[in-house]
Structure formats: structure tokens, C-alpha cells
Amino acid sequence: MSTERVGAAPDGTPVDRWTLERAGTRVDLLTYGGVVQSVEIPGRDGTTANVALGFADVAGYLGSRGPYFGALVGRYANRIASASFTLDGRTHRLVPNDGPNTLHGGERGFDRRVWNAERAGDHGVRLSRTSPDGEEGFPGRLEVSATYALEPDGALTISYRAVTDSPTPVNLTNHTYWNLGGAGSGSAAGHELRIAAGRITPVDAAALPTGELAPVDGTRFDFRKPRPVGIGYDHNFVLDGDDPAAELYDPASGRVLTVTTTEPGLQLYTGDHFDGRPYGPGDGIALETQHFPDSPNRPAFPDTVLRPGEVFRSATTYRFGVR
């Protein structure tokens, strides 16, 4: 494990990069946005490649809007309709940043903050911060942390924890885009994907859930057996609870990524809106483990409200191999 100063946030706060290495996996993390900047793993022929899309320096993340490359996303990942919700009889107005809606925590979500960092054992780093009451419109003072750790086999586990002094919705994820052929190698549309999910939460034209839980049978959303991903996906899958939740495979390099999680949902996003700076449409695949979009406005969805005295916990493991 090592750390180095690599830049500063717009307000002058220093930004550090932490490097973790174990069992053939090397991961670079930034304290700005909790970003997974790179993940280097070997392929079938032993050649190592960075399989996580990102920028070469901190400046790229400061100037970028939209892709959320590798970012730690919160206070609420995904969308909240009309940038508002009602909790315990009180309506809370959030900062809209996706038309009239709130996406990934607002204009300055967790991806736009510098996190405190400390060692977590021999192969991990714990990022933490306090999200004050009213940040981006969310109620409650939230003490939140995310621990990134490499397992003995080189798998990357991200463990989230949060407590609050007032009821508030919490939904945390990591927004890494994967290209198992290597970042910058071209389209990832030919990767083969399996998702252990028999249903999705369909969306309307604004990418907001309709409230249904629709079966995937006979649709392009059926990834229960591996098949090429293609493009045109930005949808939440309702996980069946089987392990792994998802498996991504690149036939050319032989690299395999398996995802296990404690979360009930997984957002598949194929990066269709990349503008070529530095990646083109379909060059990466995001597999965001999460609770469902717009749950604060959807009582039938799994509850995302954290209350005083409770502890939010979530964990996702990304395991790498070859075939």
C-alpha cells in the first residue's frame, strides 16, 4: 500500500491517491470522489491491463460532468423524481441536476467531495466524511464511510457504513465502468454478461421507474444466461439473491469479473452517452449495486430510510479471474 499527493480540489483541499496491491490486482483510489481511478489485472496470456475507465489525472475528474467515472455515489444513488420526497409528513426539496430530477445525490454529491482517508489493515483504505444536515437538500447529519480492501485472492471489496441523527434516505454505490479488454481498447458491447435477475424496474422517458416489477422473460433484459451485452441499457435489475449477482466476460482477453453484493438491485448502464472525451459510446459497462431508483417516492420498493440508532451497512465484492 502507498499514497501520494496528486492535486487539489477547486477549493484547494489536497487530493491523494492510494494504491493497493495484492495477488496480482493493483487498484488506484482517489480521495476526491472516492474514485476508483484504475484496476489493473492480468488476462489469459498474462498481460496486465487497466480495466476501469477513468482519467489520467485529477483535473479530468474536476472538469467532468455526467460520467461519474469510478465515483463513490451518494447520498442517494440513481434518480429521485421531481427532486423531492416526503418523509414522516414533511416534504424535502433537493437540488435538481437531471432536468427536474435529482441524480446521484445532486449537483455536489459525494462524487464531488474530498474524503478523509486512513489505512484499514494491510490491504485497505477507509474513506470517511460527514454530510451535514441539508446538504443538497437531504435531511440529517450523516456520518458515512466506505472501506476499499483487497482480499487474499485479489478481489476488491467495498464496504459502506452510515449513521444519522435524523431520518434520511441513503443509497450508496460505486460507479466504475468496466472494459475487460482494457480502458481505451474500444467498445465493450461484445462482452458477455449474466445477471441473476428475473425482473427489472421499467422506466419512463425520463428514466424514472414506473413502479412496476416486470419479468424479463422474452425481453432484451433477460441476462439469466450469458450473452453479449450490446448497448442501450440504463436500467435497474431486481436481483434474485443468487451469487454471483452478475458475471462479465471478455472472450478476447479471457478476463472475467464477478460481482457479489448485499444490495437488492443492480443498475446496468452501457455508457451510451459518452462523448469521446476520452471514451466513445459503449466503451464501458457500469454494474452499480444499489437499492431501487426513486424509492423515497415508491413505498412498494425496498425501504431506503435510515433512522437514528440504526446503522446502514452494505458490501459489494468485485472478483477477477481468467477463462
C-alpha positions as a Markdown table, in Angstrom:
| # | Residue | x | y | z |
|---|---|---|---|---|
| 1 | Met | 0.0 | 0.0 | 0.0 |
| 2 | Ser | 1.2 | 3.5 | -0.8 |
| 3 | Thr | -0.1 | 7.1 | -1.0 |
| 4 | Glu | 0.9 | 10.2 | -2.8 |
| 5 | Arg | -0.4 | 13.8 | -3.3 |
| 6 | Val | -1.7 | 14.2 | -6.8 |
| 7 | Gly | -3.6 | 17.5 | -6.9 |
| 8 | Ala | -6.2 | 19.7 | -5.3 |
| 9 | Ala | -9.9 | 20.2 | -5.4 |
| 10 | Pro | -11.3 | 23.6 | -6.6 |
| 11 | Asp | -11.4 | 24.9 | -3.0 |
| 12 | Gly | -7.7 | 24.0 | -2.6 |
| 13 | Thr | -8.2 | 20.8 | -0.5 |
| 14 | Pro | -5.4 | 18.4 | -1.2 |
| 15 | Val | -6.3 | 15.2 | -3.1 |
| 16 | Asp | -4.3 | 12.0 | -2.6 |
| 17 | Arg | -4.1 | 8.8 | -4.5 |
| 18 | Trp | -3.9 | 5.5 | -2.6 |
| 19 | Thr | -2.5 | 2.4 | -4.3 |
| 20 | Leu | -3.4 | -1.1 | -3.2 |
| 21 | Glu | -1.7 | -4.3 | -4.5 |
| 22 | Arg | -2.4 | -7.9 | -3.7 |
| 23 | Ala | -2.5 | -11.2 | -5.6 |
| 24 | Gly | -2.0 | -9.7 | -9.0 |
| 25 | Thr | -4.5 | -6.9 | -8.6 |
| 26 | Arg | -3.5 | -3.2 | -8.4 |
| 27 | Val | -6.0 | -0.6 | -7.6 |
| 28 | Asp | -5.6 | 3.2 | -7.6 |
| 29 | Leu | -8.1 | 5.2 | -5.5 |
| 30 | Leu | -8.5 | 9.0 | -5.2 |
| 31 | Thr | -9.7 | 10.8 | -2.1 |
| 32 | Tyr | -11.6 | 13.1 | -4.5 |
| 33 | Gly | -15.0 | 11.5 | -5.0 |
| 34 | Gly | -13.8 | 8.2 | -3.6 |
| 35 | Val | -12.9 | 7.4 | -7.2 |
| 36 | Val | -11.6 | 4.0 | -8.4 |
| 37 | Gln | -9.1 | 5.5 | -10.9 |
| 38 | Ser | -7.7 | 2.2 | -12.2 |
| 39 | Val | -7.9 | -1.5 | -11.7 |
| 40 | Glu | -5.0 | -3.5 | -13.2 |
| 41 | Ile | -5.4 | -7.3 | -13.6 |
| 42 | Pro | -3.9 | -9.9 | -15.9 |
| 43 | Gly | -5.5 | -11.5 | -18.9 |
| 44 | Arg | -5.4 | -15.0 | -20.3 |
| 45 | Asp | -1.9 | -14.5 | -21.7 |
| 46 | Gly | -0.6 | -12.9 | -18.6 |
| 47 | Thr | -0.7 | -9.4 | -20.0 |
| 48 | Thr | -1.8 | -6.8 | -17.4 |
| 49 | Ala | -4.3 | -4.1 | -18.3 |
| 50 | Asn | -6.3 | -1.4 | -16.6 |
| 51 | Val | -10.0 | -2.5 | -16.9 |
| 52 | Ala | -11.6 | 0.5 | -15.1 |
| 53 | Leu | -12.4 | 3.6 | -17.2 |
| 54 | Gly | -11.1 | 6.9 | -15.8 |
| 55 | Phe | -8.9 | 10.0 | -16.3 |
| 56 | Ala | -5.2 | 10.1 | -16.1 |
| 57 | Asp | -5.1 | 12.9 | -13.6 |
| 58 | Val | -7.3 | 14.7 | -11.0 |
| 59 | Ala | -8.0 | 17.6 | -13.4 |
| 60 | Gly | -10.1 | 15.3 | -15.6 |
| 61 | Tyr | -12.5 | 14.5 | -12.7 |
| 62 | Leu | -12.8 | 18.1 | -11.7 |
| 63 | Gly | -13.9 | 19.2 | -15.1 |
| 64 | Ser | -16.1 | 16.2 | -16.0 |
| 65 | Arg | -19.9 | 16.3 | -15.6 |
| 66 | Gly | -22.0 | 13.2 | -16.1 |
| 67 | Pro | -20.0 | 10.0 | -16.5 |
| 68 | Tyr | -19.2 | 9.6 | -12.7 |
| 69 | Phe | -16.1 | 7.5 | -13.7 |
| 70 | Gly | -15.3 | 5.2 | -10.7 |
| 71 | Ala | -17.0 | 7.5 | -8.3 |
| 72 | Leu | -18.5 | 6.8 | -4.8 |
| 73 | Val | -22.1 | 7.9 | -5.3 |
| 74 | Gly | -24.5 | 9.3 | -2.7 |
| 75 | Arg | -26.3 | 10.5 | -0.6 |
| 76 | Tyr | -28.8 | 8.8 | -2.9 |
| 77 | Ala | -27.6 | 6.8 | -6.0 |
| 78 | Asn | -29.7 | 7.0 | -9.1 |
| 79 | Arg | -32.7 | 9.2 | -9.6 |
| 80 | Ile | -35.3 | 10.9 | -7.3 |
| 81 | Ala | -38.3 | 12.2 | -9.2 |
| 82 | Ser | -39.1 | 15.9 | -9.2 |
| 83 | Ala | -36.1 | 16.4 | -6.8 |
| 84 | Ser | -38.3 | 15.9 | -3.8 |
| 85 | Phe | -39.8 | 13.3 | -1.4 |
| 86 | Thr | -42.0 | 13.3 | 1.6 |
| 87 | Leu | -40.7 | 11.6 | 4.8 |
| 88 | Asp | -42.7 | 11.4 | 8.1 |
| 89 | Gly | -45.1 | 14.0 | 6.7 |
| 90 | Arg | -42.5 | 16.6 | 5.7 |
| 91 | Thr | -41.6 | 17.3 | 2.1 |
| 92 | His | -37.9 | 17.8 | 1.3 |
| 93 | Arg | -36.7 | 19.7 | -1.7 |
| 94 | Leu | -33.5 | 18.5 | -3.3 |
| 95 | Val | -31.1 | 20.1 | -5.7 |
| 96 | Pro | -32.2 | 19.1 | -9.3 |
| 97 | Asn | -29.3 | 18.2 | -11.7 |
| 98 | Asp | -31.1 | 15.9 | -14.2 |
| 99 | Gly | -33.7 | 18.1 | -15.6 |
| 100 | Pro | -36.3 | 18.5 | -12.8 |
| 101 | Asn | -35.0 | 15.3 | -11.1 |
| 102 | Thr | -32.1 | 14.6 | -8.7 |
| 103 | Leu | -29.4 | 12.2 | -10.0 |
| 104 | His | -26.7 | 10.6 | -7.8 |
| 105 | Gly | -27.0 | 12.9 | -4.9 |
| 106 | Gly | -27.4 | 16.3 | -6.6 |
| 107 | Glu | -25.2 | 19.0 | -8.1 |
| 108 | Arg | -22.4 | 18.3 | -5.5 |
| 109 | Gly | -23.0 | 14.8 | -4.4 |
| 110 | Phe | -20.4 | 12.5 | -2.7 |
| 111 | Asp | -18.6 | 12.2 | -6.1 |
| 112 | Arg | -17.7 | 16.0 | -5.8 |
| 113 | Arg | -16.3 | 15.9 | -2.3 |
| 114 | Val | -12.8 | 15.2 | -0.9 |
| 115 | Trp | -12.9 | 12.3 | 1.6 |
| 116 | Asn | -10.7 | 11.7 | 4.7 |
| 117 | Ala | -8.5 | 8.6 | 4.3 |
| 118 | Glu | -6.8 | 6.2 | 6.6 |
| 119 | Arg | -5.3 | 2.8 | 6.4 |
| 120 | Ala | -7.7 | -0.2 | 7.0 |
| 121 | Gly | -5.4 | -3.1 | 7.7 |
| 122 | Asp | -2.6 | -4.1 | 5.4 |
| 123 | His | -4.6 | -4.1 | 2.2 |
| 124 | Gly | -7.3 | -1.5 | 2.6 |
| 125 | Val | -8.2 | 2.2 | 2.9 |
| 126 | Arg | -11.2 | 3.7 | 4.7 |
| 127 | Leu | -12.7 | 6.9 | 3.3 |
| 128 | Ser | -15.0 | 8.9 | 5.5 |
| 129 | Arg | -16.8 | 12.2 | 5.7 |
| 130 | Thr | -19.7 | 14.0 | 7.4 |
| 131 | Ser | -22.5 | 15.0 | 5.1 |
| 132 | Pro | -24.2 | 17.9 | 7.0 |
| 133 | Asp | -27.9 | 18.4 | 7.5 |
| 134 | Gly | -29.3 | 20.0 | 4.4 |
| 135 | Glu | -26.5 | 19.1 | 2.0 |
| 136 | Glu | -28.1 | 19.0 | -1.5 |
| 137 | Gly | -31.4 | 19.2 | 0.4 |
| 138 | Phe | -31.2 | 15.9 | 2.2 |
| 139 | Pro | -32.2 | 15.9 | 5.9 |
| 140 | Gly | -30.0 | 14.7 | 8.8 |
| 141 | Arg | -26.3 | 14.8 | 9.6 |
| 142 | Leu | -24.9 | 11.7 | 8.0 |
| 143 | Glu | -21.6 | 10.1 | 9.2 |
| 144 | Val | -20.5 | 7.9 | 6.2 |
| 145 | Ser | -17.6 | 5.7 | 5.3 |
| 146 | Ala | -16.5 | 3.4 | 2.5 |
| 147 | Thr | -13.7 | 0.9 | 3.0 |
| 148 | Tyr | -11.9 | -0.4 | -0.1 |
| 149 | Ala | -10.0 | -3.6 | 0.6 |
| 150 | Leu | -8.2 | -6.2 | -1.5 |
| 151 | Glu | -9.0 | -9.8 | -0.5 |
| 152 | Pro | -6.3 | -12.6 | -0.4 |
| 153 | Asp | -7.3 | -13.6 | -3.9 |
| 154 | Gly | -7.1 | -10.0 | -5.2 |
| 155 | Ala | -10.8 | -9.3 | -5.2 |
| 156 | Leu | -11.9 | -5.7 | -4.4 |
| 157 | Thr | -14.5 | -5.4 | -1.7 |
| 158 | Ile | -16.2 | -2.0 | -0.9 |
| 159 | Ser | -17.9 | -1.9 | 2.5 |
| 160 | Tyr | -20.2 | 1.0 | 3.2 |
| 161 | Arg | -21.4 | 2.3 | 6.7 |
| 162 | Ala | -23.5 | 5.2 | 7.7 |
| 163 | Val | -25.3 | 6.6 | 10.8 |
| 164 | Thr | -27.6 | 9.6 | 11.0 |
| 165 | Asp | -29.1 | 12.0 | 13.6 |
| 166 | Ser | -32.4 | 12.4 | 11.7 |
| 167 | Pro | -34.3 | 10.2 | 9.3 |
| 168 | Thr | -32.9 | 10.3 | 5.8 |
| 169 | Pro | -32.8 | 8.1 | 2.6 |
| 170 | Val | -29.4 | 6.5 | 1.9 |
| 171 | Asn | -28.4 | 4.6 | -1.2 |
| 172 | Leu | -24.7 | 4.3 | -1.9 |
| 173 | Thr | -22.8 | 2.7 | -4.8 |
| 174 | Asn | -19.7 | 2.8 | -6.8 |
| 175 | His | -19.9 | 3.9 | -10.4 |
| 176 | Thr | -16.9 | 2.1 | -12.1 |
| 177 | Tyr | -17.2 | 1.4 | -15.8 |
| 178 | Trp | -15.6 | -1.9 | -16.8 |
| 179 | Asn | -13.9 | -2.8 | -20.1 |
| 180 | Leu | -12.1 | -6.1 | -19.5 |
| 181 | Gly | -10.2 | -5.7 | -22.8 |
| 182 | Gly | -8.6 | -2.6 | -21.2 |
| 183 | Ala | -9.7 | 1.0 | -20.8 |
| 184 | Gly | -9.4 | 2.7 | -24.2 |
| 185 | Ser | -9.4 | -0.6 | -26.2 |
| 186 | Gly | -12.7 | 0.2 | -27.9 |
| 187 | Ser | -16.3 | -1.0 | -27.4 |
| 188 | Ala | -17.3 | -3.3 | -24.6 |
| 189 | Ala | -20.5 | -4.3 | -26.3 |
| 190 | Gly | -19.2 | -7.7 | -27.1 |
| 191 | His | -18.6 | -8.6 | -23.5 |
| 192 | Glu | -20.8 | -11.5 | -22.3 |
| 193 | Leu | -23.0 | -10.7 | -19.3 |
| 194 | Arg | -25.0 | -12.7 | -16.9 |
| 195 | Ile | -27.3 | -11.1 | -14.3 |
| 196 | Ala | -29.1 | -13.2 | -11.7 |
| 197 | Ala | -32.3 | -11.2 | -12.1 |
| 198 | Gly | -35.8 | -12.3 | -13.3 |
| 199 | Arg | -37.3 | -8.8 | -13.1 |
| 200 | Ile | -36.5 | -5.2 | -13.8 |
| 201 | Thr | -38.0 | -1.9 | -12.7 |
| 202 | Pro | -39.2 | -0.4 | -16.0 |
| 203 | Val | -38.7 | 3.3 | -16.6 |
| 204 | Asp | -40.5 | 6.1 | -18.4 |
| 205 | Ala | -39.0 | 8.6 | -21.0 |
| 206 | Ala | -37.2 | 10.4 | -18.1 |
| 207 | Ala | -35.5 | 7.2 | -16.9 |
| 208 | Leu | -37.7 | 7.2 | -13.8 |
| 209 | Pro | -39.3 | 3.9 | -12.6 |
| 210 | Thr | -42.9 | 3.4 | -13.3 |
| 211 | Gly | -43.4 | 1.4 | -10.1 |
| 212 | Glu | -43.7 | -2.0 | -11.8 |
| 213 | Leu | -41.6 | -5.0 | -11.3 |
| 214 | Ala | -41.6 | -6.5 | -14.8 |
| 215 | Pro | -40.4 | -10.0 | -15.7 |
| 216 | Val | -37.5 | -10.2 | -18.1 |
| 217 | Asp | -38.8 | -13.4 | -19.9 |
| 218 | Gly | -38.7 | -13.0 | -23.6 |
| 219 | Thr | -37.2 | -9.5 | -23.5 |
| 220 | Arg | -33.8 | -7.9 | -24.2 |
| 221 | Phe | -33.4 | -7.6 | -20.4 |
| 222 | Asp | -33.1 | -11.4 | -19.9 |
| 223 | Phe | -29.4 | -11.9 | -18.9 |
| 224 | Arg | -30.0 | -15.0 | -16.8 |
| 225 | Lys | -27.9 | -16.9 | -19.3 |
| 226 | Pro | -24.7 | -15.3 | -20.6 |
| 227 | Arg | -24.9 | -13.3 | -23.8 |
| 228 | Pro | -23.3 | -10.3 | -25.4 |
| 229 | Val | -24.3 | -7.0 | -23.7 |
| 230 | Gly | -24.8 | -4.7 | -26.7 |
| 231 | Ile | -25.8 | -1.2 | -25.9 |
| 232 | Gly | -28.9 | 0.8 | -24.9 |
| 233 | Tyr | -29.2 | -0.1 | -21.2 |
| 234 | Asp | -29.7 | 2.2 | -18.2 |
| 235 | His | -32.0 | 0.0 | -16.1 |
| 236 | Asn | -32.2 | -1.4 | -12.6 |
| 237 | Phe | -32.4 | -5.2 | -12.3 |
| 238 | Val | -34.2 | -6.8 | -9.3 |
| 239 | Leu | -31.7 | -9.3 | -8.1 |
| 240 | Asp | -32.9 | -12.8 | -7.3 |
| 241 | Gly | -30.4 | -13.1 | -4.4 |
| 242 | Asp | -28.2 | -15.7 | -6.0 |
| 243 | Asp | -24.4 | -15.4 | -6.0 |
| 244 | Pro | -22.8 | -14.1 | -8.0 |
| 245 | Ala | -25.3 | -11.3 | -8.8 |
| 246 | Ala | -23.5 | -10.7 | -12.1 |
| 247 | Glu | -20.7 | -12.0 | -14.2 |
| 248 | Leu | -19.0 | -10.2 | -17.1 |
| 249 | Tyr | -16.6 | -11.9 | -19.5 |
| 250 | Asp | -14.4 | -10.7 | -22.3 |
| 251 | Pro | -13.8 | -13.5 | -24.8 |
| 252 | Ala | -10.8 | -11.8 | -26.4 |
| 253 | Ser | -8.7 | -11.3 | -23.2 |
| 254 | Gly | -10.2 | -14.1 | -21.2 |
| 255 | Arg | -10.8 | -11.8 | -18.2 |
| 256 | Val | -13.8 | -12.4 | -16.0 |
| 257 | Leu | -15.4 | -10.1 | -13.4 |
| 258 | Thr | -17.9 | -11.5 | -10.9 |
| 259 | Val | -20.0 | -9.3 | -8.6 |
| 260 | Thr | -21.5 | -10.3 | -5.3 |
| 261 | Thr | -23.5 | -7.8 | -3.2 |
| 262 | Thr | -25.8 | -7.4 | -0.2 |
| 263 | Glu | -27.9 | -4.9 | -2.3 |
| 264 | Pro | -31.3 | -5.8 | -3.8 |
| 265 | Gly | -30.7 | -4.1 | -7.2 |
| 266 | Leu | -28.1 | -3.6 | -9.9 |
| 267 | Gln | -28.1 | -0.8 | -12.5 |
| 268 | Leu | -26.8 | -1.9 | -15.9 |
| 269 | Tyr | -25.5 | 1.2 | -17.8 |
| 270 | Thr | -23.7 | 0.8 | -21.1 |
| 271 | Gly | -22.3 | 4.3 | -21.4 |
| 272 | Asp | -24.3 | 5.2 | -24.5 |
| 273 | His | -23.8 | 8.9 | -23.9 |
| 274 | Phe | -20.0 | 9.0 | -23.8 |
| 275 | Asp | -18.9 | 11.9 | -26.0 |
| 276 | Gly | -15.4 | 10.6 | -27.0 |
| 277 | Arg | -13.5 | 12.5 | -24.3 |
| 278 | Pro | -11.8 | 10.2 | -23.7 |
| 279 | Tyr | -14.2 | 7.3 | -24.4 |
| 280 | Gly | -16.9 | 6.7 | -27.0 |
| 281 | Pro | -20.4 | 5.3 | -26.6 |
| 282 | Gly | -20.4 | 1.7 | -25.3 |
| 283 | Asp | -16.7 | 1.7 | -24.3 |
| 284 | Gly | -17.6 | 0.8 | -20.7 |
| 285 | Ile | -20.2 | -1.1 | -18.7 |
| 286 | Ala | -21.3 | 0.0 | -15.3 |
| 287 | Leu | -22.7 | -2.6 | -12.9 |
| 288 | Glu | -23.9 | -0.4 | -10.0 |
| 289 | Thr | -25.2 | -2.4 | -7.0 |
| 290 | Gln | -27.9 | -0.4 | -5.2 |
| 291 | His | -31.4 | 0.0 | -3.8 |
| 292 | Phe | -34.0 | 0.9 | -6.4 |
| 293 | Pro | -34.3 | 4.3 | -8.1 |
| 294 | Asp | -36.8 | 6.8 | -6.6 |
| 295 | Ser | -37.5 | 4.5 | -3.6 |
| 296 | Pro | -38.3 | 7.5 | -1.4 |
| 297 | Asn | -41.3 | 8.1 | -3.6 |
| 298 | Arg | -42.2 | 4.4 | -4.1 |
| 299 | Pro | -43.5 | 2.8 | -0.9 |
| 300 | Ala | -43.7 | -0.6 | -2.5 |
| 301 | Phe | -39.9 | -0.6 | -3.2 |
| 302 | Pro | -37.5 | -1.8 | -0.5 |
| 303 | Asp | -37.1 | 0.9 | 2.2 |
| 304 | Thr | -34.1 | 3.2 | 2.0 |
| 305 | Val | -34.8 | 5.3 | 5.1 |
| 306 | Leu | -32.1 | 5.3 | 7.7 |
| 307 | Arg | -33.2 | 6.4 | 11.2 |
| 308 | Pro | -31.3 | 7.5 | 14.3 |
| 309 | Gly | -29.9 | 4.5 | 16.2 |
| 310 | Glu | -29.8 | 2.4 | 13.1 |
| 311 | Val | -26.6 | 1.5 | 11.1 |
| 312 | Phe | -26.6 | 1.4 | 7.3 |
| 313 | Arg | -24.3 | -1.4 | 6.0 |
| 314 | Ser | -23.7 | -2.6 | 2.5 |
| 315 | Ala | -20.9 | -4.5 | 0.8 |
| 316 | Thr | -20.1 | -5.4 | -2.8 |
| 317 | Thr | -17.2 | -7.6 | -4.0 |
| 318 | Tyr | -15.6 | -7.4 | -7.5 |
| 319 | Arg | -13.7 | -10.7 | -8.1 |
| 320 | Phe | -11.3 | -11.0 | -11.1 |
| 321 | Gly | -10.2 | -14.1 | -13.0 |
| 322 | Val | -9.5 | -15.6 | -16.4 |
| 323 | Arg | -11.1 | -18.2 | -18.5 |
